[in-house]
């Protein structure tokens, strides 16, 4: 049984009650016997002869806010012609703060997305006023439990011009997926921030004369959570229709299959459901008497408020549980994804099974950054050029619409993935991308995409057979083929860039050798894009954030260790951990490098070279078999006295120190100064230890000449605190050969503004990288190798 309904008057009855001393006087007004009467709209003032003007609306909102503590409003954006869009909030005894509204129950009313459909706007203005001044106790209780919000004029330019579209001649009700117009973006931000339980989108049928007076509809898109849609349909058919008909208005469903009443993913009604809220389209007959149309809209909103009050628990349950249900369905691929169709007509384009996720090129991710924010899409960087969006998230309801090349209004053609446990570029994924680029017209003729597809078919075969060398070899041929097509203008620049970069990522999946070119990219970002990274500065913190993101993109458990330095400033260490495989309390091996620099120095060699090499080692070692824990530690504040390494070692427990086996510290590993031709593997005391022994054994294997490396004695870097804690440690640094401890000169631009990237040698970085890769690989797989030997 329904609970008793509260009732708002039409405008005529409203004023009659006022004149007769009606109890419908505002709470604010009741506190002062001489209070002003509640404001009226321009439409009411003209007895329905003229619609409320834009200026009258602005004055009306200001007057309501001044007279009622229950209402507040603020600007959420501006139209194409710079008219304000306002969000009105009504609550008792006052509207809560935005974050509290978002966390609690709320509903939203949107008026006149189409500027030539004014009755919804008038309804919104009258309703917000009536709510702000009601003294109905049941309604006051409801406003205490839930906030009612309004965007009275969603298309103010169209309203002023009396046009359906905005000033760009765009139908903003077809912009709630792509979000190209400022009005649609403003509405999207409100929906994203507040996630309304119910949203009413008030429209009119401009040429309709009635029969019925009021048409309504729920979200019909087939990707809306079914339980949520069922409740939405129940609201319309079992609550709103009877209520509105009891008030004297005829009702019906809006639209026809395949037309405006379908499942179009761009229109607000469907997007409201895809955002996991109840959505209602209201459509009055535009050729009927204006007052009659406004009253029909008001009656419908009254009924929605009654439904909201009566069924609030059920509504909250569905809107809170729907996101989780869709995330599970997206992850398990248990339901098809429908690219068309509606709940009243069969789909013709279905993804079944749909992709488990989509790989975006970094440029594509940048292209849809607005959409990622507007729908709070979860993405992660998984390779140098790859950004992954999983379908295992609540807003999977819009991901294929935005990213799948088969979707009608997609923003990008991303790579659909079949497996997402370890999301990465695959040959089959590249084949799908080539096919989509072909459909998008990115090739000249049919031969170019066909040739790429045939080549990738072979690579896919080798991938499936796990023939790594052949994958890498054939992807080199794929690069050559792409280059030929680009040179002959057979492929668009965008398609060439994306396919070429993703080919690099695919090769990187299998080619795990240390790559100095990748290191130089990191050196460029640290020393050129960021520049001097003095301890405690914003630039040092920016570098730390970059390192953190790079570690995390490789899948490492990553953390930041903050500590205080001089003058109350802070620095930080960034730590990434590669867990041991199947070993409890494993030994620990550290790779370290400091990332700060001295003032005014870009610090390209000192020590962007070491930090960048550290990041490349993390990439190379992410899948390395290991029976030891590997910790990659980027250290801050080295240049002011080894502060970061001191702080890090001080934080180690006795157990961790006991389990620590070796520390490989990289500092100035890339100088191109000719006299620095010998790699000094420097221990603090000049004595041999585990680090020296593993590096010495590896040097000959990776092609070092006999005089290119040596054991040396030197402190002055971050290996010192590890040594002092009893952990074997050594510094890797290029210096002059045959020098006494402390007697070698460093490069002339050491600690100067001339320590720039043009003075960094990729060849020397490659030598040190190969050496440490070999040394650490042998060290961390000792247990595995010995087990293999015993088995043999």
C-alpha positions in Angstrom: 0.0 0.0 0.0 1.2 3.5 -0.8 2.0 5.9 1.9 0.0 9.2 2.1 1.1 11.6 -0.6 2.1 15.2 -0.1 0.7 17.6 -2.6 2.0 20.9 -4.2 -0.4 23.2 -5.8 -0.4 24.5 -9.3 0.6 28.1 -9.6 -3.0 29.3 -9.6 -3.9 27.3 -6.4 -0.6 28.4 -4.9 -1.5 32.0 -5.0 -5.0 31.4 -3.9 -3.6 29.6 -0.8 -1.3 32.5 -0.2 -4.1 35.0 -0.3 -6.2 32.8 2.0 -3.4 32.4 4.6 -2.4 28.9 3.2 -0.2 26.7 5.4 2.1 26.4 2.4 4.2 29.3 3.5 7.9 28.9 3.7 9.8 27.9 6.8 11.9 31.0 6.5 8.8 33.1 6.1 7.2 31.6 9.2 10.0 33.0 11.4 9.0 36.5 10.5 5.3 37.6 10.4 6.4 40.4 8.1 8.4 38.3 5.7 8.0 38.8 2.0 5.8 36.5 0.0 7.7 33.7 -1.9 9.0 34.9 -5.2 7.1 34.2 -8.4 8.3 33.4 -11.9 7.8 35.5 -15.0 5.4 32.8 -16.3 3.3 33.0 -13.2 3.3 36.8 -13.2 2.0 36.8 -16.8 -0.7 34.2 -15.9 0.9 31.8 -18.3 0.9 34.2 -21.2 4.7 34.5 -21.4 7.6 32.2 -20.5 10.0 33.3 -17.8 12.8 35.3 -19.4 16.5 34.5 -18.7 17.0 37.7 -16.7 13.8 36.9 -14.7 15.1 33.5 -13.9 18.4 34.8 -12.5 16.5 37.3 -10.3 14.0 34.6 -9.2 16.8 32.2 -8.1 18.5 35.0 -6.2 15.3 36.0 -4.4 14.4 32.4 -3.5 18.0 31.9 -2.1 17.7 35.2 -0.1 14.3 34.3 1.4 14.7 30.6 2.1 17.5 29.0 4.1 16.5 25.7 2.5 17.7 26.6 -1.0 21.1 27.4 -2.3 22.5 27.6 -5.9 25.7 28.1 -7.7 27.1 28.2 -11.2 28.3 24.9 -12.7 29.3 26.1 -16.1 28.4 28.4 -18.9 26.7 28.0 -22.3 28.3 28.6 -25.6 27.2 32.2 -25.4 28.4 32.5 -21.9 25.1 32.3 -20.1 25.3 30.6 -16.6 24.1 27.1 -15.9 23.0 26.8 -12.3 22.7 23.9 -9.9 20.0 24.5 -7.3 20.0 22.4 -4.1 17.0 22.2 -1.7 17.3 20.5 1.7 16.1 20.9 5.3 17.0 22.6 7.5 19.6 23.7 4.9 21.2 22.0 2.0 24.2 19.9 3.1 27.7 20.4 1.8 28.3 19.0 -1.7 30.3 16.0 -0.4 27.5 15.1 2.0 24.9 15.4 -0.7 27.0 13.1 -2.9 27.4 10.6 0.0 23.7 10.7 0.8 20.4 10.4 -1.0 19.6 13.0 -3.7 17.6 13.4 -6.8 18.0 15.8 -9.8 15.5 17.6 -12.1 16.8 18.9 -15.4 14.8 21.5 -17.3 14.7 22.3 -21.0 17.7 20.6 -22.6 15.8 21.6 -25.8 15.4 25.3 -25.7 12.0 25.3 -27.5 10.5 23.0 -24.9 10.0 25.4 -22.0 7.4 23.7 -19.8 10.0 21.6 -18.0 12.0 24.7 -17.1 8.9 26.4 -15.6 8.2 23.2 -13.7 11.7 23.2 -12.3 11.5 26.8 -11.2 8.1 26.4 -9.5 9.0 23.1 -7.9 12.3 24.3 -6.4 10.4 27.4 -5.0 7.5 25.3 -3.6 10.0 22.9 -1.9 12.0 25.8 -0.5 9.0 27.3 1.2 6.9 24.3 2.1 5.7 23.7 5.7 4.5 20.2 5.0 6.0 18.1 7.8 6.3 14.9 5.8 8.0 16.8 3.0 10.3 18.5 5.5 11.3 15.1 6.8 12.0 13.9 3.2 14.1 17.0 2.5 16.0 16.3 5.7 16.8 12.8 4.4 17.4 13.6 0.8 18.4 16.7 -1.2 16.5 17.7 -4.3 18.6 19.4 -7.0 17.7 21.2 -10.1 19.4 22.4 -13.3 16.4 24.7 -14.3 17.8 25.8 -17.7 20.1 23.2 -19.2 20.2 25.0 -22.5 19.8 28.8 -21.8 21.0 29.8 -25.3 18.4 27.7 -26.9 15.7 28.9 -24.6 16.6 32.6 -25.3 16.5 31.8 -29.1 13.6 29.4 -28.8 15.6 26.7 -30.6 15.9 23.0 -29.9 19.7 23.1 -30.2 22.3 25.2 -28.4 24.2 28.1 -30.0 26.5 25.6 -31.8 23.4 24.1 -33.4 24.0 20.9 -31.4 21.3 18.9 -29.7 22.8 18.6 -26.3 20.5 15.7 -25.5 22.7 13.7 -27.9 25.9 14.7 -26.2 25.9 12.9 -22.9 28.3 10.2 -24.1 30.7 12.3 -26.2 30.5 15.4 -24.0 31.6 17.9 -26.7 29.4 20.8 -25.7 29.9 23.0 -22.6 26.3 22.4 -21.5 26.6 18.6 -21.7 29.9 18.7 -19.9 28.4 20.7 -17.1 25.5 18.2 -16.7 28.0 15.3 -16.8 30.0 16.8 -14.0 26.9 17.1 -11.8 25.9 13.5 -12.6 29.4 12.3 -11.9 29.9 14.2 -8.6 26.5 13.5 -7.1 25.3 10.2 -8.7 21.6 11.1 -8.2 19.3 8.2 -7.2 16.7 9.6 -9.6 17.0 12.1 -12.4 14.1 13.7 -14.2 14.8 15.0 -17.7 11.9 17.3 -18.6 11.1 17.6 -22.3 8.1 18.4 -24.6 6.9 17.2 -28.0 6.7 20.6 -29.7 4.1 19.6 -32.4 1.9 17.3 -30.3 -1.6 18.4 -29.4 -2.2 15.8 -26.7 -3.3 12.2 -26.6 -1.6 11.6 -24.4 -0.9 14.7 -22.3 2.2 13.3 -20.7 4.5 10.7 -22.1 7.2 9.1 -20.0 10.0 6.6 -20.4 12.8 4.9 -18.5 16.3 4.0 -19.7 15.9 1.3 -22.4 19.6 0.7 -23.1 20.3 -3.1 -22.7 23.5 -2.5 -20.8 21.7 -0.9 -17.9 21.6 -3.2 -14.9 18.4 -5.3 -15.2 17.2 -5.0 -11.6 17.7 -1.2 -11.8 15.8 -1.0 -15.0 13.0 -3.2 -13.6 12.5 -0.8 -10.7 12.7 2.2 -13.1 9.9 0.6 -15.2 7.9 -0.1 -12.1 8.1 3.5 -11.0 6.7 4.7 -14.4 4.0 2.2 -14.9 2.8 1.4 -11.4 3.3 4.8 -9.7 3.6 7.7 -12.1 0.9 6.7 -14.6 -1.8 6.2 -12.0 -0.9 9.3 -10.1 -0.7 11.6 -13.1 -4.0 10.2 -14.5 -5.7 10.7 -11.1 -4.7 14.4 -11.5 -6.6 14.6 -14.8 -3.8 14.1 -17.3 -3.7 11.2 -19.9 -0.4 9.3 -20.0 1.6 7.0 -22.3 5.0 5.7 -23.2 7.3 7.9 -25.3 8.8 7.0 -28.6 8.8 4.0 -30.9 11.3 1.1 -31.3 14.4 2.3 -33.1 13.4 5.9 -32.8 13.7 8.5 -30.0 12.4 6.0 -27.5 15.2 3.4 -28.1 18.5 2.6 -26.5 20.7 5.3 -28.0 23.7 5.6 -25.7 24.1 9.3 -26.2 20.8 10.6 -24.8 20.4 11.5 -21.2 17.6 9.1 -20.4 19.9 6.1 -21.3 23.1 7.6 -19.9 21.3 8.0 -16.5 20.7 4.3 -16.4 24.3 3.5 -17.6 25.4 5.7 -14.7 23.5 3.4 -12.4 20.6 5.7 -11.4 16.9 5.8 -12.1 16.1 8.0 -15.0 12.9 9.5 -16.2 12.0 11.2 -19.4 8.9 13.4 -19.3 7.3 14.7 -22.5 4.3 17.1 -22.5 2.4 18.0 -25.6 3.8 21.3 -26.9 0.6 22.5 -28.7 -1.5 22.4 -25.5 -2.2 25.3 -23.2 1.1 26.4 -21.6 -0.3 26.3 -18.0 -1.8 22.8 -18.7 1.6 21.6 -19.8 3.4 23.1 -16.8 0.9 21.6 -14.4 1.4 18.1 -16.0 5.1 18.4 -15.5 4.6 19.5 -11.9 2.2 16.6 -11.2 4.7 14.1 -12.6 7.5 15.5 -10.4 5.2 15.3 -7.3 4.6 11.7 -8.1 8.3 11.0 -8.4 8.9 12.6 -5.0 6.2 10.5 -3.5 7.8 7.3 -5.0 11.2 8.4 -3.8 9.9 8.9 -0.2 8.0 5.6 -0.2 10.6 3.4 -1.8 13.8 5.1 -0.7 15.3 1.9 0.8 14.6 -0.1 -2.4 16.0 2.7 -4.6 19.1 3.0 -2.5 19.7 -0.7 -2.6 19.5 -0.9 -6.4 21.6 2.2 -7.2 24.2 1.1 -4.7 24.4 -2.6 -5.8 24.1 -2.1 -9.6 27.7 -0.8 -10.0 29.1 -3.9 -8.3 26.9 -6.2 -10.3 28.0 -4.6 -13.6 31.7 -4.7 -12.6 31.5 -8.4 -11.9 29.7 -9.0 -15.2 32.4 -7.0 -17.0 35.2 -9.0 -15.3 33.6 -12.4 -15.8 32.4 -11.5 -19.3 29.1 -13.2 -18.2 26.8 -11.0 -20.1 26.9 -9.7 -23.7 27.6 -6.1 -24.4 24.9 -4.6 -26.7 26.0 -2.0 -29.2 22.4 -1.4 -30.2 18.9 -2.6 -29.4 16.6 -1.7 -26.5 14.5 -3.5 -23.9 11.6 -3.5 -26.5 13.5 -4.5 -29.6 16.1 -7.1 -30.5 19.8 -5.9 -30.9 21.6 -6.4 -34.1 25.2 -5.7 -33.0 26.4 -7.6 -29.9 29.8 -8.2 -28.4 29.5 -11.7 -27.1 31.8 -12.3 -25.4 32.9 -8.8 -25.0 36.5 -7.9 -24.5 37.8 -8.2 -20.9 39.3 -4.7 -21.4 40.8 -2.3 -23.9 44.3 -1.2 -24.6 44.6 2.5 -25.4 47.6 4.1 -26.9 48.8 6.9 -24.7 47.7 9.5 -27.3 44.3 7.9 -27.4 44.1 8.1 -23.6 44.9 11.8 -23.8 42.3 12.2 -26.5 39.6 10.9 -24.1 40.9 12.3 -20.9 37.7 14.3 -20.6 35.6 11.1 -20.8 37.9 9.2 -18.4 37.3 12.0 -15.8 33.6 12.5 -16.6 32.8 8.8 -16.0 35.6 8.1 -13.4 37.0 5.3 -15.6 39.8 3.3 -14.0 42.9 3.1 -16.2 46.5 2.0 -15.7 49.7 2.4 -17.7 50.9 -1.1 -18.5 53.6 -0.5 -21.0 55.5 2.4 -22.6 52.6 3.2 -24.9 49.8 1.2 -23.4 47.0 2.4 -21.1 44.6 -0.4 -20.0 40.9 0.1 -19.2 39.4 -3.1 -17.7 35.8 -4.0 -18.2 35.9 -5.2 -14.6 34.7 -1.9 -13.3 31.3 -0.3 -12.6 31.4 2.0 -15.6 32.0 -0.8 -18.0 28.6 0.3 -19.2 30.1 3.0 -21.3 33.6 1.7 -22.1 32.9 -0.1 -25.4 30.7 2.8 -26.5 33.7 5.1 -26.1 36.5 2.7 -27.1 35.3 -0.1 -29.3 35.8 0.4 -33.0 32.5 -1.3 -33.7 30.5 1.2 -31.6 28.6 3.8 -33.6 29.7 6.9 -31.6 33.1 5.7 -30.3 35.7 8.3 -29.5 38.7 6.1 -30.2 39.4 2.7 -31.8 41.2 0.9 -28.9 42.6 -2.6 -28.9 40.1 -5.1 -27.4 41.9 -7.7 -25.2 40.9 -11.3 -24.8 42.9 -11.9 -21.7 43.4 -9.4 -18.9 45.3 -11.1 -16.1 48.5 -9.6 -17.6 47.2 -6.9 -20.0 49.6 -6.5 -22.8 49.7 -5.9 -26.6 49.4 -9.1 -28.6 49.6 -9.9 -32.3 45.9 -10.9 -32.3 45.1 -7.5 -30.7 47.1 -5.7 -33.3 45.2 -7.7 -36.0 41.9 -6.4 -34.5 43.3 -2.9 -34.5 44.4 -3.1 -38.2 40.9 -4.3 -39.1 39.3 -1.4 -37.3 41.7 1.1 -38.8 40.8 -0.3 -42.2 37.1 0.2 -41.5 37.9 3.8 -40.3 39.5 4.5 -43.6 43.1 4.9 -42.3 44.6 2.9 -45.3 44.8 3.6 -49.0 43.4 0.6 -50.8 43.0 -3.0 -49.6 46.5 -4.3 -50.0 48.1 -2.4 -47.1 45.8 -3.7 -44.3 45.8 -7.2 -45.9 49.6 -7.4 -45.8 49.7 -6.3 -42.2 47.1 -8.8 -41.2 48.9 -11.7 -42.9 52.1 -10.7 -41.2 50.4 -10.5 -37.8 48.8 -13.9 -38.3 52.2 -15.5 -38.5 53.4 -13.6 -35.4 50.2 -14.7 -33.5 51.1 -18.3 -34.4 54.6 -17.9 -32.9 53.1 -16.2 -29.8 50.8 -19.2 -29.3 53.8 -21.5 -29.7 55.8 -19.4 -27.3 58.6 -19.1 -29.9 60.0 -15.8 -28.5 62.9 -15.3 -30.9 60.6 -15.7 -33.9 58.0 -13.3 -32.5 60.7 -10.6 -32.0 62.2 -11.3 -35.5 58.9 -11.1 -37.3 57.8 -8.0 -35.4 61.0 -6.4 -36.8 59.6 -7.3 -40.2 56.3 -5.8 -39.2 58.1 -2.6 -38.4 59.7 -2.6 -41.9 56.3 -3.2 -43.5 54.8 -0.3 -41.6 57.7 2.0 -42.6 57.2 1.1 -46.2 53.5 1.9 -46.1 54.2 5.2 -44.3 56.8 6.2 -46.8 54.4 5.5 -49.6 51.4 7.2 -47.9 49.4 4.0 -47.7 48.6 4.5 -44.0 47.6 7.5 -42.0 50.1 9.1 -39.6 47.9 8.3 -36.6 47.5 4.7 -37.5 51.2 4.4 -38.3 52.1 5.9 -34.9 49.8 3.7 -32.9 50.6 0.4 -34.7 54.4 1.2 -34.6 54.4 2.0 -30.9 52.3 -1.0 -30.0 54.7 -3.1 -32.1 57.5 -1.8 -29.8 55.4 -2.8 -26.8 54.8 -6.3 -28.1 58.6 -6.7 -28.8 59.3 -5.5 -25.2 57.0 -8.2 -23.9 59.5 -10.8 -25.2 62.7 -8.8 -25.4 63.8 -8.3 -21.8 67.4 -7.2 -22.4 68.6 -3.9 -21.0 67.9 -1.1 -23.5 69.9 2.2 -23.3 67.5 3.9 -25.6 64.8 3.5 -23.0 67.1 4.7 -20.4 67.8 7.9 -22.4 64.1 8.6 -22.6 64.0 8.6 -18.8 67.2 10.7 -18.6 65.5 13.2 -20.9 62.4 13.5 -18.8 64.4 13.9 -15.5 67.0 16.3 -16.7 65.3 18.2 -19.5 61.5 18.1 -18.8 62.0 18.5 -15.0 65.5 19.8 -14.8 67.4 20.5 -11.5 65.9 18.4 -8.8 67.2 19.9 -5.6 66.4 18.1 -2.4 63.1 19.3 -0.9 61.9 21.2 -3.9 58.8 20.7 -6.0 61.0 19.4 -8.9 62.5 16.7 -6.7 58.9 15.7 -5.7 57.9 15.7 -9.4 60.7 13.4 -10.2 59.6 11.1 -7.3 56.1 11.0 -8.7 57.4 10.1 -12.1 59.5 7.3 -10.7 56.6 6.0 -8.7 54.3 6.0 -11.7 57.0 4.1 -13.8 57.4 1.5 -11.1 53.7 1.1 -10.7 53.1 0.8 -14.4 55.4 -2.2 -14.4 53.2 -3.9 -11.8 55.4 -3.5 -8.8 54.3 -3.1 -5.2 55.4 0.5 -4.9 55.6 2.9 -1.9 57.0 6.3 -0.9 59.0 6.9 2.2 58.9 10.5 3.2 61.4 12.1 5.6 62.3 15.6 6.9 65.4 17.4 5.8 66.9 20.8 6.7 64.7 23.8 7.2 61.6 21.7 7.7 61.5 20.6 4.0 60.7 17.1 3.0 62.3 14.6 0.6 61.3 11.1 -0.2 62.5 7.6 -1.3 60.5 5.6 -3.8 60.6 1.8 -3.4 59.5 -0.9 -5.7 59.5 -4.6 -4.6 59.9 -7.7 -6.7 58.8 -10.6 -4.5 60.7 -13.8 -4.3 59.0 -16.9 -5.7 58.0 -19.5 -3.2 60.5 -18.5 -0.6 59.6 -17.5 3.0 61.8 -14.8 4.5 64.0 -14.5 1.4 67.4 -12.8 1.1 67.1 -9.2 -0.2 69.1 -7.7 -3.1 69.0 -3.9 -3.5 69.4 -1.8 -6.7 69.7 1.9 -5.7 70.3 5.3 -7.3 69.7 8.8 -6.2 67.5 11.1 -8.3 68.2 14.5 -6.8 70.7 17.0 -8.2 72.6 20.0 -6.9 71.2 23.5 -7.5 71.2 24.8 -11.0 72.4 21.5 -12.4 70.1 19.4 -14.7 71.9 16.4 -13.2 71.8 14.4 -16.4 74.8 12.1 -15.5 74.6 12.9 -11.8 72.3 11.2 -11.4 69.5 10.9 -13.9 71.7 8.3 -15.6 71.7 6.0 -12.6 68.0 6.6 -11.8 67.0 6.0 -15.4 69.0 2.8 -15.4 67.3 1.7 -12.2 63.9 2.1 -14.0 65.1 0.1 -16.9 66.5 -2.7 -14.6 63.0 -2.8 -13.0 61.5 -3.3 -16.4 64.0 -6.0 -17.4 63.7 -7.8 -14.1 59.9 -7.7 -13.6 59.5 -11.3 -14.8 63.0 -12.6 -13.9 62.9 -15.9 -12.0 64.2 -15.2 -8.5 64.4 -16.9 -5.2 65.4 -13.6 -3.6 63.5 -10.4 -3.0 64.7 -7.5 -5.2 64.1 -4.0 -4.1 64.6 -1.0 -6.4 65.1 2.1 -4.3 65.2 5.6 -5.8 66.8 7.7 -3.1 66.2 11.4 -2.4 68.5 14.0 -0.8 71.8 12.3 -1.6 73.5 15.5 -2.6 73.0 17.1 0.9 74.7 14.2 2.7 73.3 10.8 1.8 70.2 11.6 3.7 67.8 9.4 1.8 69.9 6.3 2.0 70.6 7.0 5.7 66.9 7.3 6.3 66.1 4.2 4.3 68.7 2.0 6.1 67.6 3.3 9.5 64.1 2.1 8.7 65.2 -1.5 8.0 64.5 -4.0 10.8 67.1 -6.2 12.2 65.5 -9.1 10.4 65.7 -7.2 7.1 69.3 -6.4 7.6 70.1 -10.0 8.5 68.4 -11.1 5.2 70.1 -8.4 3.1 72.7 -9.8 0.7 73.9 -7.1 -1.6 73.4 -3.5 -2.8 74.2 -2.4 -6.3 74.4 1.4 -6.3 74.3 3.3 -9.6 75.8 6.8 -9.6 77.1 8.6 -12.7 77.0 5.6 -15.0 76.7 7.5 -18.3 79.5 10.1 -18.6 80.9 10.6 -22.1 84.0 12.3 -20.7 86.8 10.4 -22.5 89.3 10.1 -19.5 86.6 8.3 -17.5 87.1 5.0 -19.4 87.1 2.5 -16.6 84.2 1.3 -14.6 85.1 1.5 -10.9 83.2 -1.0 -8.8 83.9 0.7 -5.6 83.4 -0.7 -2.1 83.8 1.5 0.9 86.8 -0.3 2.2 88.2 -1.4 -1.1 87.7 -5.0 -0.2 86.0 -7.7 -2.3 82.4 -8.5 -1.4 79.4 -10.2 -3.0 78.7 -7.2 -5.3 82.2 -7.1 -6.6 82.4 -10.9 -7.0 79.1 -11.1 -9.0 80.0 -8.1 -11.2 83.6 -9.4 -11.8 82.2 -12.8 -12.9 79.7 -11.1 -15.2 82.0 -8.5 -16.8 83.8 -10.9 -19.1 80.5 -12.6 -20.1 79.0 -9.3 -21.3 82.0 -8.3 -23.3 84.0 -6.0 -21.1 87.7 -5.7 -22.1 90.2 -6.7 -19.4 91.1 -3.1 -18.4 87.5 -1.7 -18.5 86.6 -2.6 -15.0 88.3 -2.7 -11.6 87.7 -3.1 -7.9 88.2 0.3 -6.3 87.8 2.0 -2.9 85.4 5.0 -2.7 82.6 6.2 -0.5 80.7 9.5 -1.2 77.5 7.8 -2.4 74.5 5.9 -1.2 76.2 2.5 -0.9 77.9 3.9 2.3 74.9 3.5 4.8 74.3 0.0 3.5 78.0 -0.9 4.1 77.8 0.6 7.6 74.8 -1.6 8.4 76.9 -4.7 7.5 75.4 -5.2 4.0 77.7 -5.9 1.1 77.5 -2.9 -1.2 79.3 -1.2 -4.1 79.1 1.9 -6.2 79.2 1.6 -10.0 80.8 4.8 -11.5 83.0 5.6 -14.6 86.3 7.1 -13.6 89.9 7.5 -14.8 91.8 4.2 -14.9 94.7 3.3 -12.7 94.0 5.9 -10.0 94.5 5.7 -6.3 91.4 5.8 -4.0 90.0 9.3 -4.1 92.6 10.4 -6.7 90.5 10.3 -9.9 89.1 13.4 -11.4 85.4 13.6 -12.3 84.1 15.0 -15.4 84.6 18.8 -15.7 80.9 19.6 -15.7 80.3 17.6 -12.5 77.9 19.6 -10.3 77.5 22.4 -12.8 74.7 23.6 -15.1 76.6 21.9 -18.0 75.7 18.4 -16.7 73.3 18.0 -19.6 71.9 15.1 -21.6 74.2 15.7 -24.6 77.1 14.7 -22.3 75.6 11.3 -21.4 76.8 8.2 -23.3 74.2 5.6 -24.2 77.0 3.2 -24.9 78.4 3.4 -21.3 74.9 3.2 -19.9 74.4 0.0 -22.0 77.7 -1.5 -20.7 76.8 -1.0 -17.1 73.2 -2.1 -17.6 74.3 -5.4 -19.2 76.8 -6.0 -16.5 74.4 -5.4 -13.6 71.6 -7.3 -15.3 73.9 -10.4 -15.7 75.3 -10.1 -12.2 72.0 -9.7 -10.4 70.4 -12.4 -12.6 73.0 -14.9 -11.5 72.7 -13.8 -7.9 68.9 -14.0 -7.5 68.6 -17.3 -9.3 71.3 -19.2 -7.3 68.8 -21.3 -5.5 66.9 -22.2 -8.7 70.1 -23.0 -10.5 71.4 -25.2 -7.7 68.1 -27.1 -7.6 68.4 -27.6 -11.4 71.9 -28.9 -11.0 71.0 -31.3 -8.2 68.1 -32.7 -10.3 70.5 -33.2 -13.2 
